[in-house]
Amino acid sequence: MVQRYISEPFVEERIEQPYVGIAILAGISEWDEVNGLVGEIFDWLKAKQIKPAGAPFFRYWCMGDSEGKYKMEVGVPVKRMVTGDHRVVASYIPSGSYLTAMHKGHPDKLEKSLEELEQWAIQEELDIDKRWEGEDEIWNGRFEFYVTDPGTEPDLNNWAIEIAFLLMRDDAA
């Protein structure tokens, strides 16, 4: 029997959400550096006396270029737009319809859940908001929200990670 790590997918409307983040271009071998940015952002927020408004996340812009590097941001939602600096960008998660599911289990097993969610979108004839530029797959809204606090749940096998894909807008509606 194959173990399933993903909850039943669903579509939900989300409002625009401000966040702060750090952009990085990284390959799988550099994931420790990517993960380390979460603490750096929380330290930055604390120094600015800004409270987080949600779980930290990874936002993927480009899913692996010709060298296998991901163009992404590591971010944390905030209640209102703030000013970034030379290192931290201030941006927003776009509003719209999102295809969402919860991955439950070790982050190393997340790839299977991501594939299942994309296949579900195809099966349901949902268009994910992405495009191709040459060999590069560009996403306008691909997020992984790390909803489990590692301080209270150190066992990665018990983590929950919310996956959210922005869907194409139907401008004709």
HELIX and SHEET records of a PDB file:
HELIX    1   1 ILE A   28  GLU A   30  5                                   3    
HELIX    2   2 TRP A   31  ALA A   47  1                                  17    
HELIX    3   3 PRO A  107  LYS A  109  5                                   3    
HELIX    4   4 LEU A  110  GLN A  123  1                                  14    
HELIX    5   5 LEU A  156  ASN A  158  5                                   3    
SHEET    1   A 8 PHE A  10  ARG A  14  0                                        
SHEET    2   A 8 GLY A  96  LYS A 104 -1                                        
SHEET    3   A 8 ALA A 160  LEU A 166 -1                                        
SHEET    4   A 8 ASP A 136  TYR A 146 -1                                        
SHEET    5   A 8 PHE A  57  CYS A  62 -1                                        
SHEET    6   A 8 TYR A  70  PRO A  77 -1                                        
SHEET    7   A 8 GLN A  17  ALA A  26 -1                                        
SHEET    8   A 8 VAL A  89  ILE A  93 -1                                        
SHEET    1   B 5 PHE A  10  ARG A  14  0                                        
SHEET    2   B 5 GLY A  96  LYS A 104 -1                                        
SHEET    3   B 5 ALA A 160  LEU A 166 -1                                        
SHEET    4   B 5 ASP A 136  TYR A 146 -1                                        
SHEET    5   B 5 LYS A 130  GLU A 133 -1                                        
END                                                                             
